[in-house]
C-alpha cells in the first residue's frame, strides 16, 4: 500500500501473500488504517 509502507501487499510465496493480505484486512476492519475505501469484496478462505 503506497500510502502505508508498513503493510506488505506482496509475498515471496503464495502463503506469505495470503498472510500479508489477511493482516491488512484485519487492520482495515479494526479501523487502524485511515482513509481506506472499499471498492470490492475480498473472499478469504
HTML snippet that shows the backbone in 3Dmol.js (N, CA, C, O; Angstrom):
<script src="https://3Dmol.org/build/3Dmol-min.js"></script>
<div id="view" style="width:600px;height:400px;position:relative"></div>
<script>
const pdb = `
ATOM      1  N   UNK A   1       0.857  -1.165   0.000  1.00  0.00           N
ATOM      2  CA  UNK A   1       0.000   0.000   0.000  1.00  0.00           C
ATOM      3  C   UNK A   1       0.904   1.228   0.000  1.00  0.00           C
ATOM      4  O   UNK A   1       1.643   1.474   0.953  1.00  0.00           O
ATOM      5  N   UNK A   2       0.834   1.955  -1.031  1.00  0.00           N
ATOM      6  CA  UNK A   2       1.757   3.054  -1.243  1.00  0.00           C
ATOM      7  C   UNK A   2       1.710   4.094  -0.122  1.00  0.00           C
ATOM      8  O   UNK A   2       2.755   4.608   0.277  1.00  0.00           O
ATOM      9  N   UNK A   3       0.539   4.408   0.385  1.00  0.00           N
ATOM     10  CA  UNK A   3       0.417   5.399   1.453  1.00  0.00           C
ATOM     11  C   UNK A   3       0.691   4.819   2.835  1.00  0.00           C
ATOM     12  O   UNK A   3       0.764   5.558   3.817  1.00  0.00           O
ATOM     13  N   UNK A   4       0.842   3.506   2.914  1.00  0.00           N
ATOM     14  CA  UNK A   4       1.049   2.823   4.190  1.00  0.00           C
ATOM     15  C   UNK A   4       2.211   1.845   4.043  1.00  0.00           C
ATOM     16  O   UNK A   4       1.986   0.649   3.859  1.00  0.00           O
ATOM     17  N   UNK A   5       3.448   2.332   4.122  1.00  0.00           N
ATOM     18  CA  UNK A   5       4.609   1.470   3.856  1.00  0.00           C
ATOM     19  C   UNK A   5       4.826   0.354   4.873  1.00  0.00           C
ATOM     20  O   UNK A   5       5.646  -0.533   4.636  1.00  0.00           O
ATOM     21  N   UNK A   6       4.115   0.374   5.997  1.00  0.00           N
ATOM     22  CA  UNK A   6       4.267  -0.691   6.987  1.00  0.00           C
ATOM     23  C   UNK A   6       3.528  -1.966   6.584  1.00  0.00           C
ATOM     24  O   UNK A   6       3.677  -2.998   7.238  1.00  0.00           O
ATOM     25  N   UNK A   7       2.742  -1.905   5.528  1.00  0.00           N
ATOM     26  CA  UNK A   7       1.952  -3.051   5.103  1.00  0.00           C
ATOM     27  C   UNK A   7       2.540  -3.653   3.833  1.00  0.00           C
ATOM     28  O   UNK A   7       2.936  -2.939   2.912  1.00  0.00           O
ATOM     29  N   UNK A   8       2.589  -4.989   3.805  1.00  0.00           N
ATOM     30  CA  UNK A   8       3.151  -5.698   2.667  1.00  0.00           C
ATOM     31  C   UNK A   8       2.015  -6.271   1.820  1.00  0.00           C
ATOM     32  O   UNK A   8       1.208  -7.062   2.308  1.00  0.00           O
ATOM     33  N   UNK A   9       1.956  -5.868   0.549  1.00  0.00           N
ATOM     34  CA  UNK A   9       0.910  -6.359  -0.343  1.00  0.00           C
ATOM     35  C   UNK A   9       1.461  -7.393  -1.319  1.00  0.00           C
ATOM     36  O   UNK A   9       0.810  -7.743  -2.304  1.00  0.00           O
ATOM     37  N   UNK A  10       2.659  -7.873  -1.036  1.00  0.00           N
ATOM     38  CA  UNK A  10       3.264  -8.914  -1.856  1.00  0.00           C
ATOM     39  C   UNK A  10       3.868  -9.957  -0.923  1.00  0.00           C
ATOM     40  O   UNK A  10       3.938  -9.753   0.289  1.00  0.00           O
ATOM     41  N   UNK A  11       4.300 -11.068  -1.496  1.00  0.00           N
ATOM     42  CA  UNK A  11       4.941 -12.109  -0.715  1.00  0.00           C
ATOM     43  C   UNK A  11       5.840 -12.940  -1.599  1.00  0.00           C
ATOM     44  O   UNK A  11       5.655 -12.993  -2.815  1.00  0.00           O
ATOM     45  N   UNK A  12       6.816 -13.590  -0.987  1.00  0.00           N
ATOM     46  CA  UNK A  12       7.712 -14.445  -1.765  1.00  0.00           C
ATOM     47  C   UNK A  12       7.048 -15.775  -2.114  1.00  0.00           C
ATOM     48  O   UNK A  12       7.442 -16.442  -3.070  1.00  0.00           O
ATOM     49  N   UNK A  13       6.039 -16.152  -1.334  1.00  0.00           N
ATOM     50  CA  UNK A  13       5.271 -17.359  -1.615  1.00  0.00           C
ATOM     51  C   UNK A  13       3.790 -17.005  -1.583  1.00  0.00           C
ATOM     52  O   UNK A  13       3.411 -15.945  -1.085  1.00  0.00           O
ATOM     53  N   UNK A  14       2.966 -17.878  -2.106  1.00  0.00           N
ATOM     54  CA  UNK A  14       1.528 -17.651  -2.076  1.00  0.00           C
ATOM     55  C   UNK A  14       1.025 -17.595  -0.632  1.00  0.00           C
ATOM     56  O   UNK A  14       0.180 -16.764  -0.302  1.00  0.00           O
ATOM     57  N   UNK A  15       1.538 -18.471   0.221  1.00  0.00           N
ATOM     58  CA  UNK A  15       1.118 -18.464   1.628  1.00  0.00           C
ATOM     59  C   UNK A  15       1.493 -17.149   2.315  1.00  0.00           C
ATOM     60  O   UNK A  15       0.708 -16.611   3.095  1.00  0.00           O
ATOM     61  N   UNK A  16       2.692 -16.633   2.027  1.00  0.00           N
ATOM     62  CA  UNK A  16       3.107 -15.363   2.616  1.00  0.00           C
ATOM     63  C   UNK A  16       2.221 -14.228   2.126  1.00  0.00           C
ATOM     64  O   UNK A  16       1.850 -13.354   2.910  1.00  0.00           O
ATOM     65  N   UNK A  17       1.878 -14.227   0.848  1.00  0.00           N
ATOM     66  CA  UNK A  17       0.978 -13.218   0.302  1.00  0.00           C
ATOM     67  C   UNK A  17      -0.371 -13.257   0.998  1.00  0.00           C
ATOM     68  O   UNK A  17      -0.907 -12.217   1.380  1.00  0.00           O
ATOM     69  N   UNK A  18      -0.923 -14.461   1.163  1.00  0.00           N
ATOM     70  CA  UNK A  18      -2.216 -14.609   1.828  1.00  0.00           C
ATOM     71  C   UNK A  18      -2.161 -14.068   3.255  1.00  0.00           C
ATOM     72  O   UNK A  18      -3.073 -13.358   3.679  1.00  0.00           O
ATOM     73  N   UNK A  19      -1.116 -14.391   3.991  1.00  0.00           N
ATOM     74  CA  UNK A  19      -0.989 -13.912   5.365  1.00  0.00           C
ATOM     75  C   UNK A  19      -0.876 -12.385   5.419  1.00  0.00           C
ATOM     76  O   UNK A  19      -1.485 -11.741   6.273  1.00  0.00           O
ATOM     77  N   UNK A  20      -0.091 -11.813   4.499  1.00  0.00           N
ATOM     78  CA  UNK A  20       0.048 -10.360   4.460  1.00  0.00           C
ATOM     79  C   UNK A  20      -1.297  -9.684   4.188  1.00  0.00           C
ATOM     80  O   UNK A  20      -1.630  -8.686   4.827  1.00  0.00           O
ATOM     81  N   UNK A  21      -2.064 -10.223   3.246  1.00  0.00           N
ATOM     82  CA  UNK A  21      -3.358  -9.632   2.921  1.00  0.00           C
ATOM     83  C   UNK A  21      -4.356  -9.814   4.056  1.00  0.00           C
ATOM     84  O   UNK A  21      -5.176  -8.929   4.300  1.00  0.00           O
ATOM     85  N   UNK A  22      -4.300 -10.947   4.753  1.00  0.00           N
ATOM     86  CA  UNK A  22      -5.174 -11.156   5.908  1.00  0.00           C
ATOM     87  C   UNK A  22      -4.869 -10.139   6.999  1.00  0.00           C
ATOM     88  O   UNK A  22      -5.787  -9.602   7.619  1.00  0.00           O
ATOM     89  N   UNK A  23      -3.578  -9.868   7.241  1.00  0.00           N
ATOM     90  CA  UNK A  23      -3.195  -8.874   8.248  1.00  0.00           C
ATOM     91  C   UNK A  23      -3.729  -7.496   7.897  1.00  0.00           C
ATOM     92  O   UNK A  23      -4.239  -6.782   8.760  1.00  0.00           O
ATOM     93  N   UNK A  24      -3.611  -7.123   6.624  1.00  0.00           N
ATOM     94  CA  UNK A  24      -4.122  -5.827   6.182  1.00  0.00           C
ATOM     95  C   UNK A  24      -5.633  -5.771   6.370  1.00  0.00           C
ATOM     96  O   UNK A  24      -6.165  -4.777   6.865  1.00  0.00           O
ATOM     97  N   UNK A  25      -6.320  -6.833   5.977  1.00  0.00           N
ATOM     98  CA  UNK A  25      -7.775  -6.863   6.090  1.00  0.00           C
ATOM     99  C   UNK A  25      -8.230  -6.725   7.543  1.00  0.00           C
ATOM    100  O   UNK A  25      -9.190  -6.009   7.830  1.00  0.00           O
ATOM    101  N   UNK A  26      -7.547  -7.406   8.451  1.00  0.00           N
ATOM    102  CA  UNK A  26      -7.890  -7.311   9.872  1.00  0.00           C
ATOM    103  C   UNK A  26      -7.744  -5.878  10.365  1.00  0.00           C
ATOM    104  O   UNK A  26      -8.591  -5.390  11.113  1.00  0.00           O
ATOM    105  N   UNK A  27      -6.677  -5.201   9.952  1.00  0.00           N
ATOM    106  CA  UNK A  27      -6.465  -3.821  10.380  1.00  0.00           C
ATOM    107  C   UNK A  27      -7.482  -2.873   9.746  1.00  0.00           C
ATOM    108  O   UNK A  27      -7.886  -1.895  10.375  1.00  0.00           O
ATOM    109  N   UNK A  28      -7.893  -3.145   8.524  1.00  0.00           N
ATOM    110  CA  UNK A  28      -8.937  -2.334   7.887  1.00  0.00           C
ATOM    111  C   UNK A  28     -10.237  -2.481   8.659  1.00  0.00           C
ATOM    112  O   UNK A  28     -10.902  -1.488   8.954  1.00  0.00           O
ATOM    113  N   UNK A  29     -10.600  -3.708   8.987  1.00  0.00           N
ATOM    114  CA  UNK A  29     -11.839  -3.949   9.741  1.00  0.00           C
ATOM    115  C   UNK A  29     -11.799  -3.293  11.114  1.00  0.00           C
ATOM    116  O   UNK A  29     -12.838  -2.873  11.625  1.00  0.00           O
ATOM    117  N   UNK A  30     -10.622  -3.197  11.719  1.00  0.00           N
ATOM    118  CA  UNK A  30     -10.480  -2.590  13.047  1.00  0.00           C
ATOM    119  C   UNK A  30     -10.291  -1.071  12.963  1.00  0.00           C
ATOM    120  O   UNK A  30     -10.024  -0.422  13.974  1.00  0.00           O
ATOM    121  N   UNK A  31     -10.429  -0.506  11.757  1.00  0.00           N
ATOM    122  CA  UNK A  31     -10.256   0.942  11.535  1.00  0.00           C
ATOM    123  C   UNK A  31      -8.880   1.432  11.961  1.00  0.00           C
ATOM    124  O   UNK A  31      -8.750   2.548  12.464  1.00  0.00           O
ATOM    125  N   UNK A  32      -7.857   0.616  11.768  1.00  0.00           N
ATOM    126  CA  UNK A  32      -6.493   1.015  12.115  1.00  0.00           C
ATOM    127  C   UNK A  32      -5.760   1.650  10.944  1.00  0.00           C
ATOM    128  O   UNK A  32      -4.684   2.222  11.119  1.00  0.00           O
ATOM    129  N   UNK A  33      -6.339   1.552   9.747  1.00  0.00           N
ATOM    130  CA  UNK A  33      -5.727   2.160   8.563  1.00  0.00           C
ATOM    131  C   UNK A  33      -6.657   3.287   8.112  1.00  0.00           C
ATOM    132  O   UNK A  33      -7.780   3.020   7.684  1.00  0.00           O
ATOM    133  N   UNK A  34      -6.207   4.539   8.202  1.00  0.00           N
ATOM    134  CA  UNK A  34      -7.074   5.659   7.828  1.00  0.00           C
ATOM    135  C   UNK A  34      -7.272   5.759   6.317  1.00  0.00           C
ATOM    136  O   UNK A  34      -6.431   5.320   5.534  1.00  0.00           O
ATOM    137  N   UNK A  35      -8.387   6.338   5.934  1.00  0.00           N
ATOM    138  CA  UNK A  35      -8.700   6.680   4.546  1.00  0.00           C
ATOM    139  C   UNK A  35      -8.715   5.477   3.617  1.00  0.00           C
ATOM    140  O   UNK A  35      -8.192   5.547   2.505  1.00  0.00           O
ATOM    141  N   UNK A  36      -9.305   4.378   4.057  1.00  0.00           N
ATOM    142  CA  UNK A  36      -9.427   3.202   3.204  1.00  0.00           C
ATOM    143  C   UNK A  36     -10.839   3.183   2.642  1.00  0.00           C
ATOM    144  O   UNK A  36     -11.815   3.318   3.381  1.00  0.00           O
ATOM    145  N   UNK A  37     -10.938   3.017   1.334  1.00  0.00           N
ATOM    146  CA  UNK A  37     -12.232   2.910   0.667  1.00  0.00           C
ATOM    147  C   UNK A  37     -12.398   1.477   0.183  1.00  0.00           C
ATOM    148  O   UNK A  37     -11.496   0.919  -0.442  1.00  0.00           O
ATOM    149  N   UNK A  38     -13.553   0.882   0.470  1.00  0.00           N
ATOM    150  CA  UNK A  38     -13.840  -0.457  -0.010  1.00  0.00           C
ATOM    151  C   UNK A  38     -14.471  -0.342  -1.386  1.00  0.00           C
ATOM    152  O   UNK A  38     -15.520   0.283  -1.539  1.00  0.00           O
ATOM    153  N   UNK A  39     -13.847  -0.933  -2.377  1.00  0.00           N
ATOM    154  CA  UNK A  39     -14.374  -0.871  -3.728  1.00  0.00           C
ATOM    155  C   UNK A  39     -14.823  -2.241  -4.224  1.00  0.00           C
ATOM    156  O   UNK A  39     -15.546  -2.341  -5.215  1.00  0.00           O
ATOM    157  N   UNK A  40     -14.399  -3.286  -3.539  1.00  0.00           N
ATOM    158  CA  UNK A  40     -14.776  -4.629  -3.921  1.00  0.00           C
ATOM    159  C   UNK A  40     -14.570  -5.547  -2.727  1.00  0.00           C
ATOM    160  O   UNK A  40     -13.672  -5.315  -1.918  1.00  0.00           O
ATOM    161  N   UNK A  41     -15.392  -6.587  -2.604  1.00  0.00           N
ATOM    162  CA  UNK A  41     -15.226  -7.528  -1.520  1.00  0.00           C
ATOM    163  C   UNK A  41     -14.132  -8.533  -1.848  1.00  0.00           C
ATOM    164  O   UNK A  41     -13.946  -8.916  -3.003  1.00  0.00           O
ATOM    165  N   UNK A  42     -13.405  -8.960  -0.801  1.00  0.00           N
ATOM    166  CA  UNK A  42     -12.382  -9.983  -0.969  1.00  0.00           C
ATOM    167  C   UNK A  42     -12.798 -11.203  -0.160  1.00  0.00           C
ATOM    168  O   UNK A  42     -13.152 -11.078   1.012  1.00  0.00           O
ATOM    169  N   UNK A  43     -12.759 -12.371  -0.770  1.00  0.00           N
ATOM    170  CA  UNK A  43     -13.112 -13.606  -0.098  1.00  0.00           C
ATOM    171  C   UNK A  43     -11.837 -14.244   0.415  1.00  0.00           C
ATOM    172  O   UNK A  43     -10.896 -14.478  -0.343  1.00  0.00           O
ATOM    173  N   UNK A  44     -11.814 -14.526   1.730  1.00  0.00           N
ATOM    174  CA  UNK A  44     -10.658 -15.160   2.358  1.00  0.00           C
ATOM    175  C   UNK A  44     -11.104 -16.530   2.851  1.00  0.00           C
ATOM    176  O   UNK A  44     -12.077 -16.655   3.595  1.00  0.00           O
ATOM    177  N   UNK A  45     -10.384 -17.534   2.429  1.00  0.00           N
ATOM    178  CA  UNK A  45     -10.770 -18.887   2.867  1.00  0.00           C
ATOM    179  C   UNK A  45      -9.710 -19.488   3.738  1.00  0.00           C
ATOM    180  O   UNK A  45      -9.858 -20.619   4.200  1.00  0.00           O
TER     181      UNK A  45
END
`;
const viewer = $3Dmol.createViewer("view");
viewer.addModel(pdb, "pdb");
viewer.setStyle({}, {cartoon: {color: "spectrum"}});
viewer.zoomTo();
viewer.render();
</script>
